[in-house]
Amino acid sequence: MDSVQKLYFDALVIGGGIAGLQAALDLADQDFKVAVVERDTSIGGKMIRLSKVFPTLDCSSCITTPKMAAAAHHDNITIFTYCKLNSLDRNGKDLTASVTQHPRYVDPDNCIGCRQCEYSCPIYVADEEEGGFSARKAIYIPFSNAIPQIASMDVENCILCGKCQKVCPTAAIDYFQKPEDFIISAKTAILATGFELTPLENKQQYGSGKIPNVITSLQAERLLAPHGPYNRVLRPSDGMEPDSIAYIQCAGSRDKSMGISYCSRVCCMYAIKQAMLLSGSLPLVDITIYYMDIRAFGKGYEQFYQNAKAMGIEFVKGKVAAIDEGENGSVALHYEDQYRGGVVTKNHDLVVLSLGMIPDWKPEGICPISAASDGFIQTVRPKIAPTRTDMKGVFVAGAAAGPKDIVDSIAEAGAAAMEAAKYLVEINRDRAA
């Protein structure tokens, strides 16, 4: 371990999404040295992938990109992207994090983000950033406003043709790059590891992800985004504009058959938001939201819901039991109508599943922090100190602690930063005594 580089910071933030960035900025502005460790090749998290936010319908990228840039250019923040957290342990009064830097096969010190390697690459791969609807190259920068603007090579699909190496003006391509381990020593840490959606494949009654025109809510976000894969809303199977779109609520939450009994809180609101945006993109489209309960819990959310109904979006109270592939690419929904009664079958051109939130990261085997019964990080005093974990000096923020929207994630990140700053002041005072 003596040969492993050891870096020293006041605070460590795990996760570079909106919560992690907010917490890092709040600490850095108080003159604490902060390290941000992010799993992806760019910071920004889920929020940078969204089209707009509810209930204001502000541009998501316009909110997130300044936060990303502020963190990247802050003198007190060091960002480590494309990294894996191997362990987080307490070593006396300090925390020690073992981190692995995955190889990009591109020298980050030499890469200037010109994308010449990407343009010359002959290999096309389904782009997960665009929901699989479009293609990227085997060497690529994930999206136009990614931070850092450093290319990464997908070795699973690279054919070693050497074209990227030939055109690189700074000789940044390194086919022999290896993973590098390093240690971060910090006095406090904030877990902002975010969420994932419930897997589309887990619900057999909804086609197990095999029906082409049944998509996830994040895929719908990319279709709606101005820089999305098609530059307009088209259904995946044939590229036609849909005349009828359905949203199925609680497709991954409040469903014991999937092992998730809790409400994910944001699904109703993001479905209503997307439906309103679709009404603007496709003025003649018929949009139906199938729901069990509409939970519009935040400030202005109920009015947002009422505005959607006034726009002509249809809300049907009924749990969709099953989905089948219909004729000409349509999707048949079978549900019990709660108001009219009876089992009803209705066809739609495109179906969006409002999938719920599950934790993106679990502490088992990595650090001695407890997880709650739902898998999210356990907080010891949720009503009094909702960011404190059962590991001294370690705090949690955003969706890592449970399902929540962007507003609450940012507010909780500020609270976690406040708790961490208070802890740092106490530690420094004790050491000076």
N, C-alpha and C positions, 0 to 999 in steps of 0.2 A: 504493500500500500504506500510505501515511501515514495515510489516513482509517480504516483497519481497526483495530478495538480490539485491543490487545495485553494479555494477562493473564499474570502471573508466578506460578509455583508451584515448589515443590521437586521434585515428582514428578507424572507424568502416568500415569494408568491408562486403557488403552483397553479398554472392555468392563465392563459393570455386572452381570455374572452373579455366581455365588457365588465364583468365583476372584478376580475383579476387586474385589468388595466386601471379601473377606478381606484381600487385599493392601493395599487403600486403608486399611482400619482398622488394620492392623498398622503402616503407616507413619505414619498420623495420630496414633496413640497414642504415637509417639516424637517428637511435636511437629513433624513435617514437614507443610508445606502441600501438599495433594493435590487434583488435578483428576481427576474421573472422566468420561470421554466415552462415552456409550451411544448406540447406534443406534436402539433402540426408544423408545417413548414412556414406558416405565417401566423402572426397574432390576429386577433379579431373575433375568434370564436364563431358561434352560430349567428350572432347578430349581423356580422358583415355579409352573411349569405342571404339575409332577408331583403324583401323589396321595400316595404314600409312598415311602420309600427302603429299599433292601436293605442288609444282611440283618436290620436291627432292626425294619423296618416302622413306623418313626417317621413322623409327619406331616411331609411335606416343607415345607409352608407354615409350620409351627410352627418350623422351623429357619431358613428363609430370611427370613421377615418381620422377626424381630428384627435380623438383619444389615442388612436394607434400612433399617429405622428408625434403627439406630445410625449408619449412614453418612450418612443424610439429616440427622440432628441433630448430627453431629459438627462442632465449631467449625473443625477443620482440613481438612474435606472440602467441596469444591464439586462438585456434580453437574450435568452438562450432558446432558440427555436429548434424544432425537430429533435427533441430530447425525450428521454424516458427516465422517469423517477424510479430508481431501483429500491431505495429504502429511505426512510426518514426516522431517525432515532435521536434520543436525547443523550448528550455526552456532557455530564455535569450540568452546568448552567446554559450550555449552548446546544443547538440542534445541528445535527450532521445529516446532510442529504447526499446520497450517492446517486450520481446522474450519468447517463450514457448519452453521448452525442452521436446520433445516427449519421452515417456517411451520406453526404449529398452527391459525392463523386464530382463535386465542383468546389474549388478553393474559394471560400467566402471572402477572403482578403483580396482576391484578384478579380472576382466576378463583378462586373459593372452593370448588370441587369439589362444589357442591350438586346437580349433574346435572339441573337444571331444563331445560337446553338439550336434553339427551339424551331426557328424558321427552316433550318437546314435538315432537321431530323425527318426521315421518311416514314417513321412508324406512328400510326394513330391508335390511340387507346381510349376507351370510354371514359369520359371525364366525370369523376365522382362529384366534383365541385358544381357541376351543372345537372345533377341528378341522373347522370348516365344518358342524358338526351343528346349530348354532342360529344365531340372527341377532343382530346389533347394529344400532345406529342409525348414520346418516351423520355424526353428531357424538357422541362417546362418550369415556368413560374406560375403558381396556382391561379392567380387572378390579377387583374391590371393594377389594383391598388394594394397588393400584398406588401407586407412589411415583415422581413426585409425583402428587397427585390433581388433575390439570389435564386438561381436555377437549381433544380434538383433532378437527378437522374433516376428513372424507374428501371432498376436493374432487372426486374422480372420480365420486362418487355423490350429492353434494349438488345439490339442484335450486334453491337460492337462494330458497326460499320465505320466508325471514326469520322464521320462527317462533321459532327459537332466540334470535335477537337480541331479539325482543320480550319474551321471558320472563326473560332474563338479568338478575338483580337488580343486577349490578355493571357492566353495559355492557362485558363482556369480549370479546364477539364482534367480530372485526375481519376483514372479508372481503378487505381490501386488504393484509394482512400479507405481507411478502416474505421470502425467505431472507436471512440475515445471516451474513456471513463474519467470523471473528475469529481471532486468533493466540494460541496458548498457548506460552509459553516456560517450559521446565522443565529441570532438570539431569539427570533420569533418567526412564525410562519403563518401564512394564510392559505387555506385550501379553497381554490375557486375553480374546481375541475369540471363544473358544468353538467350537462345532461346529454343523453341520447334519446332518440325516439324508440318506442317499442318496435321490435322487428316486424316488418310487413309479412314475413313468412310464417309467423307464429299463429296466425289465425286462419285455420283451414276453411272456416265458413265464409271467409272473405277472399278466397282464391289462393291463399298462401303465396301471394306475390307473383302469380303466374298469369293473371289476366292483364293484357297490355294496357288497357285504358283505366285501370285502377292504380292510382298513384298516391304517394305520401304527401303530407302537408308541406314538407320542405321541398319536394319536387315541384309542387304548385307554386311555392315562393319563387323558384327559379324561372318558371314559365311567366310569372307576372313581372319579374325584374326587368327594368329597361335594358340591362346588359345581359339578359338571359340567353338561352341557347337558340331560340327561334326569332327573337325580337318581337314576338306576338304570342298569343295563346293558341296552341294547336294541340290536338290529342296525339299521343305518341304512336299509335298503331299505323295511322295513314297520313298524318300531317294535315288533317281537315280541321276546320274550325268547328268546335262543338256547338250544337244548338241547345243542348240540355246538360246541365252539370249538377251533380249531387254531392253533398257533404254528409258523411256518416260520423256522428259524434260518438264519443266514448268507444272508439274503435280499438283503443289500447289501454283504457283506464276504466275503473269501476267494473272490472270484468274478471271474476275469479277463475274463469276458464284459462286466462292467461297469467294467473297468479298475481294480478295487480288489482287490489281492491280499492285503492285510493283514487281521488279525483286529481287530475293533473293541472287544474285551475285555469290554464291559458287556452285550452283547446276550443272552447266556445268562442272566445274573443278572436283568436286568430282565424277561425273559420268565417266569422262574420266579417272581419277585415278583408279576407281574401274574396269573399262573395261580393263585397262592395267594390273592390278593385276590378273584379271580373265584369261587373255591371258597366263599369266605365270602359273597359277594353272591348267588350262584346255587348253592345247595347241591346241586341235582340235576343240574347241568350236567356233561357229559363234556368233559374238557380233554386235548388231546394236543399234545405238543411234538415236532416233527420236527427232528432235529439230526444234524450230522455228528460233532461232538465237544462235550461239555459242558466248559467251561473255568471252573471255580469256583476262582479264583486267590487270593482275599483271605482275611483272617482271618474265620472263621465261615462262609465261603461254601460249603464242602463240606457242612457240617451243614445249611445252608439248603437245599441241593439234596436231601439225603437226607430232610429233613422234607417237601419237596414230594412225593417219591415215596411217603412214608408216608401222605400225605393222599389218595392215589389218583390223582394226576396221572400220566397215561401218557406215557412217553418212548419214542419210536420212532426208532431209529437208521436214518436214510435221508434222502437228499437229494431234496427235492421238485423234480421236473423241470419240471412244468407245472401250471397252474391253469386250469380252465374254469368257466364259469357253468353251474350245474346247474338242476334244476327247483325251482320254488317258492322261489326266492331262495337255494338252497343253492350251495355252492362245491365243485367236484370237484377233489381233489388226486391227482396221478399221481406216484408215487414208487417207487423200488427199495428194497425192504426188505433191509437189510444182514444181518439175522440169519436170517430165514426164506427169503429169496431170492425173485426174481421181481418183476415190475412189479405194483404194487397201486394200485387207485383207491378212494378213500374220500371220502364227502361230509360236509361240515360246514356248520353254519348261519352261522358267522362265522369268518373267517380273519384273523389278525394277522401281518403281516410284520415280523420283527425286523430292521429296517433298520440299516445300519452308520453310522459317523461319518465325515464328511468335513469339512475345514476350512471355517469360516464366513467367513473373511477371508483374502485373499492379499495379500502385500506388493508384488507386481509393480506398478510405476508409482506407488507411494505412498511407499515408503521403501526404502533400500538394505539390506534384510535378506534373507538367503537362505531359501528354502523347501527342504525335503527332497524326495526323490523321490515321497513320498506326498502332497505338497502342504502338509503342516503345517510350522510354523516350525522351521527347522534350529537345533539347539543344538550349540555347538562342542565341548563336553566333556560328553556326556550322562551319563557314569557318575560324574564328579567334581563337575561344576557343571551340573546338568540345566536350569537356568533361564537360562543365559547364551546370548545370540545372538551373531552375528558383527558386530554394530554396538555400539560401545563405549557403555556406559551404558544399554543397552536390554535388558530381560529378558523372559522369557515364562513364563506360568503356565497351568495347567489344560489343557483340551482344545485350546487353540491350538497346543500343542506335540505333540499326538498323542492318540489315544483313551485316556481314563481315566475312572474312576468319580469320584463326588463326594468320597469320602474322600481319594483321591490328589490331586484338584484343589485341595482346601483345604490339604493339606499342602504342595503345590508352590507355592501362593500365598504361604504363610508363608515358604518358602525364597526366593522371588523378592523379597519385601519385605525379607528380611534382606540379600540381595545388594545391593538398591537402597539400603538404609540405609547399608551399608558404603561403597558408592560415593559417597553424599552426604557422609559424614563425610570421606572422602579428598579430595573436591573442595573442601569448605569449608576443610579444613586447608591445602591448597595455595594457596587464594586468600588466606588469612589470613597466609601466610608472606611 
